[in-house]
Amino acid sequence: MNAEVFNAIRRAIAEERPAAFATVIEGDNVGNYLALIHPDTILGTLGTESLDNATLQELRRFLTEGGAQALEIDGQRLYVEAQLPPPHLVIVGAVHIAIPLVGYAQIIGYKTTVIDARGTFATDERFPHADRLIEAWPDEGLAQLTLHPGVAAVVLAHDPKFEDPAMEVLLKSDVGYIGAIGSRATSDERVDRLKTLGFSGADIDRIHGPVGLNLGGKSPEEIALSIMAEIVAVRNGKDPKAATATAKTL
C-alpha cells in the first residue's frame, strides 16, 4: 500500500471514520490499491476505470457491513477489507431512560455519547458511565460527532424544540439507526412537522417511532432494554417489528 493511502486510512481510524480498501492479488496490476473513506473520499486506482467503479460499489457495502473477503471483479482477484470504528450510540436527551440505555449499550460494545442543552441533566453524577457528555443543543452537539452507518441515534427529548433540530441533522446523515420516543400520536405530529421541513416519506420512514420493541415495559430500565433490542435487530439486518410479531406467537 502506498504511503498516501496508508496514511489516509490511519487518519480515518484515528478520527473514527469508516474506511475500506481493495488490492489486486491476482491478475493485472497486482499490488494496486483503491480506498474509500467515509463519506466519499476515494484514493488510488486498481488499474482501470471500470474495475474501480465496480469495486467502489463493493467498498460502499463494506463501509456499512465491515469484514474482509477475497472477491473476483472484472476478471481480477481482489482482497477487500474494512476498518470500522466501534458502534456508537448517540442519545439526545439526558432523561431517566438514557441512564440504563447507556449501560446496556456499553455491555454489548457500543461507545456512548449523551447530548443535552440542559446542564442540570447532562452531568457526570447522572452519567458516570457515558463515554462522552455534550452540553449543547442537539444540532450543535451532533455537529461535534462523526456520523456514519455504525451510529445508532436515539432522540429521547419529547419537546419539538430539541427533537426537530436533531432530526434535521440525523435524516441528512447516513447513520444506521434513528429512534424517537413518544406515543403514536406524538409520532404522527413529528411526521407532519418533518414534512413541513421538506423531508420526504422515505426520509421519515427511517425513524423508528415509537422507539423500541413492544415488550410492555414500564420502568426506565425496561424501556431502555426495548430500545437497545430494536437497535441490535436493525444492526443485524432484521425487521424489529417482524421480530415482535414472531415473539407474540411463541
C-alpha positions in Angstrom: 0.0 0.0 0.0 1.5 3.4 -1.0 2.1 6.0 1.7 -0.8 8.2 0.7 -3.4 5.5 1.0 -1.9 4.1 4.2 -1.7 7.5 5.9 -5.3 8.3 4.9 -6.6 5.1 6.3 -4.6 5.6 9.5 -6.1 9.1 9.9 -9.6 7.8 9.2 -9.2 5.2 12.0 -8.0 7.9 14.4 -11.0 10.1 13.5 -13.4 7.2 13.8 -14.4 7.3 10.2 -15.2 4.0 8.4 -12.7 3.1 5.7 -12.4 0.2 3.2 -9.7 -0.7 0.7 -9.2 -3.2 -2.1 -5.9 -4.5 -3.6 -5.3 -6.6 -6.6 -3.9 -10.0 -5.6 -4.2 -11.8 -8.9 -4.3 -10.5 -12.5 -3.1 -7.3 -14.0 -1.6 -4.6 -11.7 -1.0 -6.8 -8.7 -0.5 -4.6 -5.7 -2.6 -1.7 -6.8 -4.8 -0.2 -4.1 -8.2 1.5 -4.1 -9.5 3.0 -0.9 -12.8 4.6 0.1 -13.0 6.7 3.3 -16.4 7.8 4.6 -18.2 9.6 3.3 -16.8 9.8 -0.2 -13.0 10.2 -0.2 -11.5 8.0 -3.0 -7.8 7.3 -3.2 -5.7 5.2 -5.6 -6.7 3.0 -8.5 -6.8 -0.7 -9.3 -5.7 0.0 -12.9 -8.9 0.7 -14.9 -11.9 2.9 -14.5 -14.3 0.1 -15.0 -12.7 -2.0 -12.3 -12.5 1.0 -9.9 -16.2 1.7 -10.4 -17.3 -1.9 -9.9 -15.1 -2.2 -6.8 -16.3 1.1 -5.3 -19.8 -0.5 -5.1 -18.4 -3.3 -3.0 -16.4 -0.9 -0.9 -19.5 1.1 -0.1 -21.1 -2.1 1.2 -18.1 -2.9 3.3 -18.3 0.6 4.9 -21.6 -0.5 6.4 -21.1 -4.2 6.9 -17.4 -4.5 7.7 -15.4 -7.6 7.3 -12.7 -8.9 4.9 -13.1 -11.0 1.8 -11.4 -12.1 -1.4 -13.5 -11.2 -4.5 -13.3 -11.6 -8.2 -14.4 -8.4 -10.1 -13.9 -7.9 -13.8 -11.6 -10.9 -14.0 -9.3 -9.5 -11.3 -8.8 -11.2 -7.9 -9.1 -8.7 -5.1 -8.7 -8.6 -1.4 -11.2 -6.3 0.3 -11.1 -5.2 3.9 -12.9 -2.7 6.0 -11.6 -0.8 9.0 -14.7 0.3 11.0 -14.9 2.3 14.2 -16.7 0.7 17.2 -20.5 1.1 17.1 -21.6 4.3 18.6 -24.9 5.0 20.5 -25.8 8.7 20.5 -28.6 9.8 22.8 -30.3 13.1 22.5 -31.9 13.9 25.8 -30.4 13.1 29.2 -33.6 11.8 30.7 -34.0 8.9 33.1 -34.3 6.3 30.3 -30.9 7.4 29.0 -29.1 6.2 32.1 -29.8 2.5 31.8 -29.7 2.7 28.0 -26.0 3.8 28.2 -25.3 0.9 30.4 -26.9 -1.7 28.1 -25.1 -0.2 25.1 -21.7 -0.4 26.8 -22.3 -4.1 27.8 -22.5 -5.0 24.1 -19.6 -2.9 23.0 -21.1 0.5 22.0 -19.3 3.7 22.5 -21.8 6.1 24.1 -22.5 9.9 23.9 -25.3 11.8 25.6 -26.3 15.3 24.3 -28.5 17.7 26.2 -28.5 21.5 26.3 -29.8 21.3 29.9 -26.7 21.2 32.1 -28.7 20.1 35.2 -29.5 16.8 33.3 -26.2 16.1 31.4 -24.0 15.7 34.5 -21.2 13.4 35.4 -23.1 12.4 38.5 -26.0 11.1 36.4 -23.9 9.6 33.6 -20.6 8.5 35.1 -20.6 5.6 32.7 -21.0 7.5 29.5 -18.0 7.9 27.3 -18.9 11.5 26.5 -21.4 14.1 27.6 -22.1 17.1 25.4 -23.9 20.1 26.9 -25.3 21.7 23.7 -28.4 22.0 21.5 -28.9 18.8 19.6 -27.8 20.1 16.2 -24.7 21.7 17.7 -23.8 18.5 19.7 -24.3 16.3 16.7 -22.0 18.5 14.7 -19.2 17.6 17.1 -19.5 13.9 16.2 -18.6 11.7 13.2 -21.9 10.4 11.9 -21.7 7.2 9.9 -23.6 3.9 9.4 -22.2 2.5 12.6 -24.0 5.2 14.7 -27.4 4.5 16.3 -29.1 7.7 17.4 -32.0 7.8 19.8 -33.9 11.0 20.5 -35.5 10.9 23.9 -36.4 14.6 24.1 -40.2 15.0 23.8 -40.0 18.7 23.1 -40.0 19.6 19.4 -37.5 22.4 20.0 -35.0 19.7 20.9 -36.3 16.9 18.7 -36.7 18.7 15.4 -33.1 20.1 15.2 -31.8 16.6 16.0 -33.9 15.0 13.2 -32.9 17.6 10.7 -29.2 16.6 11.2 -29.8 12.8 11.5 -32.1 12.5 8.5 -29.4 14.2 6.3 -26.8 11.7 7.5 -26.3 8.0 6.8 -26.5 6.8 10.4 -27.6 3.2 10.7 -30.5 3.8 13.1 -32.7 6.6 14.2 -35.2 6.2 17.0 -37.5 8.7 18.7 -39.6 8.3 21.8 -43.2 9.2 22.0 -46.7 7.8 21.6 -48.2 7.1 18.2 -50.0 10.5 18.3 -46.6 12.2 19.1 -45.1 10.3 16.2 -47.8 11.5 13.8 -47.2 15.0 14.9 -43.5 14.5 14.2 -44.2 13.3 10.7 -46.2 16.4 10.0 -43.5 18.7 11.2 -40.8 16.9 9.3 -42.8 17.1 6.1 -43.2 20.8 6.6 -39.4 21.0 6.8 -39.2 19.3 3.4 -38.4 15.7 4.3 -39.9 13.0 2.1 -41.9 10.0 3.2 -38.9 7.8 2.5 -36.7 10.0 4.7 -39.2 9.9 7.6 -39.6 6.1 7.3 -36.1 5.8 8.5 -37.3 6.9 12.0 -38.2 4.1 14.4 -41.0 5.7 16.4 -42.4 4.9 18.8 -39.0 3.7 19.6 -38.2 0.2 20.9 -39.8 -3.3 20.7 -43.2 -3.8 22.3 -42.0 -5.6 25.4 -44.7 -4.0 27.5 -42.1 -2.3 29.7 -43.0 0.5 32.1 -39.8 1.3 34.0 -36.9 3.3 32.5 -34.8 0.1 32.6 -37.4 -1.9 30.7 -38.0 0.8 28.1 -34.2 1.1 27.6 -34.0 -2.6 27.1 -36.7 -2.5 24.4 -34.8 0.3 22.7 -31.5 -1.5 22.7 -33.1 -4.7 21.5 -34.5 -2.8 18.5 -31.1 -1.3 17.7 -29.5 -4.7 17.8 -32.2 -6.1 15.5 -31.7 -3.3 12.9 -27.9 -3.6 13.2 -28.2 -7.3 12.4 -30.4 -6.7 9.4 -33.6 -7.9 11.0 -37.0 -6.2 10.8 -37.7 -5.4 14.5 -41.4 -5.2 14.1 -41.5 -8.6 12.4 -39.4 -9.9 15.3 -42.1 -8.5 17.7 -44.8 -10.2 15.8 -43.0 -13.5 15.9 -42.4 -13.3 19.6 -46.2 -12.8 20.2 -46.8 -16.2 18.6 -44.4 -18.1 20.8 
